[in-house]
Amino acid sequence: MTADYDLIIRGGTIADGSGGDLIEGDIAIANGRISAIGSVSGRSMQEIDAKGRIVTPGFIDVHTHYDGQCIWAEELSPSSSHGVTTAVMGNCGVGFAPCRKADHDMLINVMEGVEDIPGVVMTEGLSWNWETFPEYLDTVAARKRDIDVAAYLPHSPLRVYAMGERGAAREIATADDLAMMRRLTAEAMRAGAIGFATSRLSIHKTADGNAIPTFEADIAELEAITRGMADAGAGTFQVVLDAFVGWDKEYRVIERVIAASGRPATFTLASGNDAPPRWRRVLEMLDETNASGGVAHAQVMPRPIGLIAGLELTVHPFVLCPSWAKIAQLSIDEQVAAMRDPALRAALITEDFAPGHPFNELARNWRWLFPLDDPPDYAPPAHLSMAGQAAAQGCTPQEIAYERILATNGRGLFLAALGNYENATLESAHEMLRHPYCVPGLGDGGAHYGAICDASYSTYLLTQFVKGQGRLRLGLAEAVHMLSRKAARAVGLDDRGLLKPGARADLNIVDLDGLKLHLPEVVRDLPAGGRRLHQRATGYDATIVAGEVIRRFDRSTGARPGKLVRGAGFSAKAN
């Protein structure tokens, strides 16, 4: 007898992504789409028993940087290890297209500085068999991978492509420059870009410490570029605003771009740890924008925004001390042996940092620097910070950090909680996540290989806010809605994030009781032997993309059904 379906998931508790009530039932899949939900009869080529498990849509990771990794790798981990079935890349206005051959090194310099991807990794890993953005999308579409990807047109390469050295030098765009960028933006939308992305953040620097090409670009330039999205009738505007200059000023960028282009916008939002809760005013402005006919969503990290520091990583508490240079090129074991010398210890714990990349300074914010152990605690009590421990022991934070490095033979990790940890609690993150125009995001998968491993935020949201105790909780249906349908719609991916007949068969089967995060680990699987942080989870019985099981019991099956998701502008063109 022939099978009626390719796959039936039997007896699971279904959170369909809508935020509505959970139901018990089966899900039948055929030809990459959901055929039926409920009590399903018939035969299938494969069945999965989901009794006692949660069945969800695949999660949508709205803020990643897999622009390079999707070229040199088939697995988009860590994201795909945490239930993500669609990843959106090109965020923050950095990427690799459009780009002439003469500008390859410049874009590598930008990406190395902003996103902490070693230059040698990109030099070896990128094929560069494209120049225009449509050609880049075609290259992405031709590659095999485990999950789907969608891409923004990034501002930095667009600006340099249109303006040459003047663009890199941050000169003001002329009328001809603006016309060209507008035309190229419309072209990119019609080729399948899901929008246009930029950064205004002052701490985004190139590898050699200079401001990136888009920093302080005139708002008129953003208006002109996003009118290219209006010309194509598609696309979302993504921006990292510079909250350091004040939200009242920076949010006007959102308002002006929406007014000029009529296109929706999405941006990153976080609370400060110590500052007054200015983020509440941002939520009010979001409400005003959406009430007046515009569409805007904020992306909120479900846990503290921060860095992971350690001797094996990009930053650690002593990396810019002058005496560190004496042992910087040694192996970890040799560094630890040298650090046991009293003279070097005395120097390192008393020296101030030399000038360097702004991120380095964050590893010495002692009040917000915590130990990170297994299982990882991303919401540690204040007294465990380096400053808190030092106060209790009557010594300096430098001494506490130094002794931790020695006690762990140089393998100990630190969490630098830089934001979203207001008053050492997750209350601000919880409140923002529950706002109707906020979605979880900022996982940064594919970037910050030696300093950040936040692409596991989907697992964290489920373990911390759904399984966790106390008043900072989310209902399961609510949390799944945030990670799937709500996130998808915020970036214009209206065809996914919801389990219903006819929908694309992207799903997770989750052992919620057994779901847990493991400590981030250093792996060396990048081109040129480059290292990166990776983080595993336990509890994903299966992740399914277009009806194919790509992961089973937290391990890759080798299936590669992932495709390039082309945006609505491409669909309009095709029809």
Backbone hydrogen bonds, N-H to C=O, Kabsch-Sander energy under -0.5 kcal/mol:
donor,donor_aa,acceptor,acceptor_aa,energy
4,D,43,R,-1.5
5,Y,43,R,-1.7
6,D,29,I,-2.3
7,L,29,I,-1.9
8,I,46,Q,-2.0
9,I,27,I,-3.0
10,R,8,I,-0.6
10,R,48,I,-2.9
12,G,25,G,-1.5
13,T,53,R,-2.8
14,I,12,G,-0.7
14,I,23,I,-3.7
15,A,13,T,-0.6
15,A,55,V,-2.7
16,D,14,I,-0.7
23,I,14,I,-1.6
25,G,12,G,-2.2
26,D,38,G,-4.1
27,I,9,I,-2.1
28,A,36,A,-2.7
29,I,7,L,-3.0
30,A,33,R,-2.6
33,R,30,A,-1.9
34,I,503,A,-2.9
35,S,28,A,-3.1
36,A,28,A,-1.2
38,G,26,D,-2.5
40,V,38,G,-0.8
41,S,39,S,-0.5
45,M,5,Y,-1.8
46,Q,6,D,-0.6
48,I,8,I,-2.3
50,A,10,R,-3.0
50,A,48,I,-0.7
52,G,11,G,-0.5
53,R,50,A,-2.3
54,I,510,V,-2.9
55,V,13,T,-2.9
56,T,54,I,-0.5
56,T,508,N,-2.3
58,G,506,D,-1.9
59,F,83,G,-2.7
60,I,483,L,-2.8
61,D,59,F,-0.6
61,D,86,T,-2.7
62,V,60,I,-0.9
64,T,88,V,-2.4
65,H,445,G,-3.7
68,G,65,H,-0.6
70,C,66,Y,-2.9
71,I,68,G,-1.9
72,W,68,G,-1.7
73,A,69,Q,-2.1
76,L,74,E,-0.5
77,S,75,E,-1.2
80,S,76,L,-2.2
81,S,78,P,-1.8
82,H,79,S,-2.1
83,G,80,S,-0.6
84,V,79,S,-1.5
85,T,59,F,-2.5
86,T,59,F,-1.5
87,A,148,D,-2.2
88,V,61,D,-2.8
89,M,87,A,-0.6
89,M,150,A,-3.0
91,N,64,T,-1.1
93,G,90,G,-0.9
94,V,91,N,-1.4
99,C,131,E,-3.0
103,D,100,R,-2.0
104,H,101,K,-1.5
107,L,103,D,-2.1
108,I,104,H,-2.2
109,N,105,D,-2.3
110,V,106,M,-2.1
111,M,107,L,-2.7
112,E,108,I,-2.7
113,G,109,N,-1.8
114,V,110,V,-2.9
115,E,111,M,-2.1
116,D,112,E,-0.8
117,I,111,M,-0.7
121,V,118,P,-0.6
122,M,118,P,-1.6
123,T,119,G,-2.7
124,E,120,V,-2.2
125,G,121,V,-2.5
126,L,122,M,-2.1
130,W,128,W,-0.7
136,Y,132,T,-1.8
137,L,133,F,-2.5
138,D,134,P,-2.0
139,T,135,E,-1.9
140,V,136,Y,-2.5
141,A,137,L,-2.7
142,A,138,D,-1.3
143,R,139,T,-0.5
143,R,140,V,-1.3
146,D,74,E,-2.2
148,D,85,T,-2.4
149,V,563,K,-2.1
150,A,87,A,-2.2
152,Y,89,M,-2.3
153,L,195,G,-3.0
155,H,197,A,-2.0
156,S,93,G,-2.7
158,L,154,P,-1.5
159,R,155,H,-3.1
160,V,156,S,-2.1
161,Y,157,P,-2.6
162,A,158,L,-2.2
163,M,159,R,-2.3
164,G,160,V,-2.8
166,R,163,M,-1.2
167,G,164,G,-1.0
168,A,164,G,-1.5
169,A,165,E,-2.2
170,R,167,G,-1.2
171,E,166,R,-2.6
178,L,174,T,-2.5
179,A,175,A,-2.2
180,M,176,D,-2.2
181,M,177,D,-2.6
182,R,178,L,-2.4
183,R,179,A,-2.2
184,L,180,M,-2.7
185,T,181,M,-1.9
186,A,182,R,-2.2
187,E,183,R,-2.2
188,A,184,L,-2.3
189,M,185,T,-2.4
190,R,186,A,-2.2
191,A,187,E,-1.2
192,G,188,A,-0.8
192,G,189,M,-0.8
193,A,188,A,-2.6
194,I,151,A,-2.6
195,G,151,A,-0.5
196,F,236,T,-1.9
197,A,153,L,-2.4
198,T,238,Q,-2.1
200,R,240,V,-2.9
204,H,201,L,-1.4
205,K,203,I,-0.9
206,T,210,N,-2.9
207,A,109,N,-1.9
209,G,206,T,-1.9
212,I,204,H,-1.0
215,F,212,I,-1.7
217,A,214,T,-2.2
221,E,218,D,-1.1
222,L,218,D,-1.3
223,E,219,I,-2.5
224,A,220,A,-2.3
225,I,221,E,-2.5
226,T,222,L,-2.6
227,R,223,E,-1.3
228,G,224,A,-0.6
228,G,225,I,-1.6
229,M,225,I,-0.6
230,A,226,T,-1.7
231,D,227,R,-2.3
232,A,228,G,-1.4
233,G,229,M,-1.1
234,A,229,M,-1.9
236,T,194,I,-1.7
237,F,264,P,-2.9
238,Q,196,F,-2.8
238,Q,236,T,-0.6
239,V,266,T,-1.9
240,V,198,T,-1.3
241,L,239,V,-0.7
243,A,241,L,-1.3
245,V,242,D,-1.9
246,G,243,A,-1.2
250,E,246,G,-2.3
251,Y,247,W,-3.0
252,R,249,K,-0.9
253,V,250,E,-1.9
254,I,250,E,-0.6
255,E,251,Y,-1.8
256,R,252,R,-2.8
257,V,253,V,-2.5
258,I,254,I,-2.4
259,A,255,E,-2.2
260,A,256,R,-2.3
261,S,257,V,-2.6
262,G,258,I,-2.5
265,A,295,V,-2.2
266,T,237,F,-2.7
267,F,297,H,-1.8
268,T,239,V,-0.9
269,L,299,Q,-2.7
278,R,276,P,-2.8
280,R,277,P,-1.4
281,R,278,R,-1.0
282,V,278,R,-1.3
283,L,279,W,-2.1
284,E,280,R,-1.7
285,M,281,R,-2.2
286,L,282,V,-2.5
287,D,283,L,-2.3
288,E,284,E,-2.2
289,T,285,M,-2.5
290,N,286,L,-2.4
291,A,287,D,-2.3
292,S,288,E,-1.6
293,G,290,N,-0.9
294,G,289,T,-2.0
297,H,265,A,-1.9
298,A,437,Y,-2.6
299,Q,267,F,-3.3
300,V,298,A,-0.5
300,V,439,V,-2.9
305,I,419,G,-1.6
307,L,416,A,-1.5
308,I,451,A,-3.8
309,A,307,L,-0.5
309,A,414,F,-2.4
310,G,315,V,-2.3
313,L,310,G,-1.8
314,T,450,G,-2.7
315,V,450,G,-0.6
319,V,316,H,-1.7
321,C,318,F,-1.4
324,W,321,C,-1.7
325,A,321,C,-0.7
325,A,322,P,-0.9
326,K,323,S,-1.2
327,I,324,W,-1.9
328,A,324,W,-1.0
330,L,327,I,-1.7
335,Q,331,S,-2.7
336,V,332,I,-2.5
337,A,333,D,-2.1
338,A,334,E,-2.3
339,M,335,Q,-2.4
340,R,336,V,-0.9
340,R,337,A,-0.7
341,D,338,A,-1.6
345,R,341,D,-2.5
346,A,342,P,-2.6
347,A,343,A,-1.7
348,L,344,L,-2.9
349,I,345,R,-2.3
350,T,347,A,-1.0
351,E,347,A,-1.7
354,A,320,L,-2.5
360,N,357,H,-1.6
361,E,357,H,-0.7
361,E,358,P,-0.7
362,L,358,P,-0.7
362,L,359,F,-0.9
363,A,360,N,-1.5
364,R,361,E,-1.8
365,N,362,L,-1.1
366,W,364,R,-1.7
368,W,365,N,-2.0
369,L,366,W,-1.0
370,F,368,W,-0.6
370,F,415,L,-2.9
372,L,413,L,-2.2
373,D,371,P,-0.5
378,Y,376,P,-0.7
384,L,381,P,-2.0
385,S,382,A,-1.7
386,M,366,W,-0.7
386,M,369,L,-2.5
387,A,366,W,-1.9
389,Q,385,S,-2.9
390,A,386,M,-2.0
391,A,387,A,-2.3
392,A,388,G,-1.8
393,Q,389,Q,-1.8
394,G,390,A,-1.3
395,C,390,A,-1.9
400,I,396,T,-1.5
401,A,397,P,-2.6
402,Y,398,Q,-2.6
403,E,399,E,-2.5
404,R,400,I,-1.8
405,I,401,A,-2.0
406,L,402,Y,-2.0
407,A,403,E,-2.7
408,T,404,R,-1.6
409,N,406,L,-1.6
410,G,405,I,-3.1
411,R,408,T,-2.0
413,L,372,L,-0.7
414,F,309,A,-2.3
415,L,370,F,-3.0
416,A,307,L,-3.0
416,A,414,F,-0.6
417,A,368,W,-2.6
417,A,415,L,-0.9
418,L,305,I,-2.7
418,L,416,A,-1.0
419,G,305,I,-1.4
420,N,271,S,-3.4
423,N,273,N,-2.0
424,A,421,Y,-2.3
425,T,422,E,-1.0
430,H,426,L,-2.5
431,E,427,E,-2.5
432,M,428,S,-2.6
433,L,429,A,-2.7
434,R,430,H,-1.4
435,H,432,M,-1.6
438,C,435,H,-1.7
439,V,298,A,-2.7
441,G,300,V,-1.6
444,D,63,H,-2.2
447,A,444,D,-1.6
448,H,115,E,-5.3
449,Y,115,E,-0.5
449,Y,116,D,-1.0
450,G,116,D,-0.6
451,A,448,H,-2.1
452,I,448,H,-2.5
454,D,443,G,-0.7
457,Y,454,D,-1.7
459,T,456,S,-0.6
460,Y,456,S,-2.1
461,L,457,Y,-2.8
462,L,458,S,-1.7
463,T,459,T,-2.6
464,Q,460,Y,-3.4
465,F,460,Y,-0.5
465,F,461,L,-1.6
466,V,461,L,-0.8
466,V,462,L,-0.7
467,K,462,L,-2.1
473,R,471,R,-1.9
474,L,465,F,-2.9
479,A,475,G,-2.7
480,V,476,L,-2.6
481,H,477,A,-2.1
482,M,478,E,-1.9
483,L,479,A,-1.9
484,S,480,V,-1.2
485,R,497,G,-0.8
486,K,481,H,-2.4
487,A,481,H,-0.6
487,A,482,M,-0.6
488,A,484,S,-2.7
489,R,485,R,-2.4
490,A,486,K,-1.5
491,V,487,A,-0.8
491,V,488,A,-0.9
492,G,489,R,-1.2
493,L,488,A,-2.8
494,D,492,G,-1.2
496,R,493,L,-1.1
499,L,16,D,-2.6
500,K,498,L,-0.8
502,G,34,I,-3.5
503,A,500,K,-2.3
504,R,495,D,-0.6
505,A,32,G,-2.6
506,D,504,R,-1.9
507,L,505,A,-0.6
507,L,544,I,-1.8
508,N,56,T,-2.4
509,I,542,A,-2.7
510,V,54,I,-3.3
510,V,508,N,-0.5
511,D,539,G,-3.4
512,L,510,V,-1.4
515,L,511,D,-0.8
515,L,512,L,-0.7
516,K,538,T,-2.3
518,H,536,R,-2.2
521,E,534,H,-3.2
523,V,521,E,-0.5
523,V,532,R,-2.8
526,L,530,G,-2.0
529,G,526,L,-1.4
530,G,527,P,-1.4
532,R,523,V,-2.7
533,L,449,Y,-1.8
534,H,521,E,-2.8
538,T,516,K,-2.4
541,D,509,I,-1.4
541,D,539,G,-1.1
542,A,509,I,-1.6
543,T,551,R,-2.0
544,I,507,L,-3.2
545,V,548,E,-2.8
547,G,505,A,-2.6
548,E,545,V,-2.3
550,I,543,T,-2.3
550,I,548,E,-0.8
551,R,543,T,-1.5
552,R,555,R,-2.8
553,F,541,D,-2.3
554,D,540,Y,-1.5
555,R,552,R,-0.8
557,T,550,I,-2.7
558,G,550,I,-0.6
562,G,145,R,-2.1
565,V,149,V,-3.7
565,V,563,K,-0.5
566,R,564,L,-0.8
567,G,192,G,-2.4
570,F,567,G,-1.1
571,S,567,G,-1.4
572,A,568,A,-2.4
573,K,569,G,-1.7
574,A,570,F,-2.8
575,N,571,S,-1.9
